[in-house]
């Protein structure tokens, strides 16, 4: 896999962890809901990099 794929995957993972941390610290949200939202937002942000990496491999 090209390095641009791993940049996108790493970006999505970091945003997922940030969402999980934020959800765990929140009074109204939970760890799971924060992780789910982080995973969704992270994948949407990193999708172009992941798609370019997959298509150029």
C-alpha positions as CSV (number, residue, x, y, z in Angstrom):
1,X,0.0,0.0,0.0
2,X,1.2,3.5,-0.7
3,X,2.1,5.8,2.1
4,X,-0.9,8.1,1.4
5,X,-3.2,5.2,2.4
6,X,-1.5,4.9,5.8
7,X,-1.7,8.7,6.3
8,X,-5.4,8.5,5.8
9,X,-5.8,5.4,8.0
10,X,-3.8,7.0,10.8
11,X,-5.8,10.2,10.5
12,X,-9.0,8.3,10.8
13,X,-7.7,6.4,13.8
14,X,-6.5,9.5,15.6
15,X,-9.9,11.2,15.1
16,X,-11.7,8.1,16.4
17,X,-9.5,8.1,19.5
18,X,-10.2,11.8,20.1
19,X,-14.0,11.1,19.7
20,X,-13.8,8.2,22.2
21,X,-11.9,10.4,24.7
22,X,-14.3,13.2,24.3
23,X,-17.3,10.9,24.7
24,X,-15.8,9.4,27.8
25,X,-15.3,12.8,29.4
26,X,-18.7,14.0,28.6
27,X,-21.6,14.0,31.1
28,X,-24.3,13.2,28.5
29,X,-22.4,11.0,26.0
30,X,-20.7,7.7,26.5
31,X,-17.4,6.2,25.4
32,X,-19.2,4.1,22.7
33,X,-21.1,7.0,21.2
34,X,-18.1,9.2,21.1
35,X,-16.0,6.5,19.5
36,X,-18.8,5.9,16.9
37,X,-19.0,9.5,16.0
38,X,-15.2,9.8,15.9
39,X,-15.0,6.8,13.6
40,X,-17.7,8.2,11.3
41,X,-16.2,11.7,11.1
42,X,-12.6,10.3,10.9
43,X,-13.5,8.1,8.0
44,X,-15.4,10.9,6.2
45,X,-12.4,13.2,6.5
46,X,-9.8,10.6,5.5
47,X,-11.8,8.9,2.8
48,X,-10.1,10.8,-0.1
49,X,-6.6,9.8,1.1
50,X,-7.7,6.1,1.7
51,X,-9.4,6.0,-1.8
52,X,-6.3,7.4,-3.6
53,X,-4.1,4.9,-1.7
54,X,-6.2,1.9,-2.6
55,X,-6.6,3.0,-6.3
56,X,-2.9,3.5,-6.8
57,X,-1.8,0.2,-5.3
